[in-house]
Amino acid sequence: MAMISELVAKIGPIQVTSTCGGRHARHSQHYSGKAIDFRPLATSPRKAAAVARSLASVGGVGSYSNGLLHADVGEREISWYGHKRSRYAAAASKRSRYARVARNSN
């Protein structure tokens, strides 16, 4: 809660989109209540991420291509930029790779 309060004081209002629930990476800080995903409402995602990285209470900052940001209170400082991929898209790319291998082995 202290991280969220400090973040809001610096960048203005945010829309929290994910806390403890939902699907996250294995061993995610979300599952222990130490991370949020949010959308800044008063500034750009790029500026909000820069401010979040400068805060002592924030350990990791991530950003997604859809404008969502991730902030956690982890002990190590990590920054990343990622794309959310659906399970279907990941499975389809694996199938097509295996199909190419099978065609090339004949």
N, C-alpha and C positions, 0 to 999 in steps of 0.2 A: 504494500500500500504506500510506503514511503517513496518508492521509486515512481509510482504513478503520480503521486502528488507533486513531486519535484518536476517530473516531465510536463505535467499540465501547467505548472507555474511558469515554465520556460517557453512552451510552444503554443499554449492555449488549449482549447477543448479538443478531446479525442473521442473517437468511437471505438470502444473495445469490441473486437470481433471474436476473440477466442481467449479463454483462460485455461482452466483445467480439463475441460471436456473436449470432445472431438478427436480427430485423428492427427497425431503428430509423430515425429521421428521417434524411434525406440530410444529410451533413456532421455527423453525431452525434459527440459526444465518445466514445461507446462504441467506434466503429471504430478510434480511436487508443489505446484502452486507458486512457482518462482518465475513465471514468464507470462507475457501477454502478447497478443497480436492486436494491432490497432491501426486505425486510419486517422491521420491528423486532419482536423476540420478547419484550422485557421492558417495553415501554412502548407508548403509543398512537402511531399514525402522526403525529398532530398535534403531540405533544410531541417526537417524534423529528425532525420537520421543523424545528421551532423551534430545537432544539439544533444541527442541521446548519447552519442559516442563521447561527448565531453563531460557527461555527468558521472560523478564518482559512484553513485548508487547503481549504475547500469553496468553489467558485466559484458553482455553480448548484444549486438544490434544486427538485425538482418532486414533485408528489404526484398519485396516481391515485385514482379513486373506490373501487377495490378494495383499498385499504390499502397498495399498493406505493409506495415512494418512489424518487426518482432523485437521485443526488448526483454532481457532477463537479468536476474541478479546473480548470475553465475560468477564464479571466482576468476575465471579467465576472460580476457578481453578478446572477443571474436567479432568480426564483421563479415557479412556475406551478402551476396545478391543471388537470388534463385528464382526459378520458375516452378510453379506448382504444376505437376503433371498428373493426369488422372491415371488410375490403375489400368484402365482400358488402353490408353495410349502406350503405356510401358509394356503391357502384354503384347500389343500389336507389333511394337518394334522388335521384341524378342522373336515373335513368330516369323517376321519377315527376315530377320537375320538368319534364323535356322533354315528357312526355306532357301536362302541364297547359298548357304553352306551345302545343303543337300543337292542343289542344282549343280554347283561347282564340283562336287565330288564324283559326279557321273562321267 
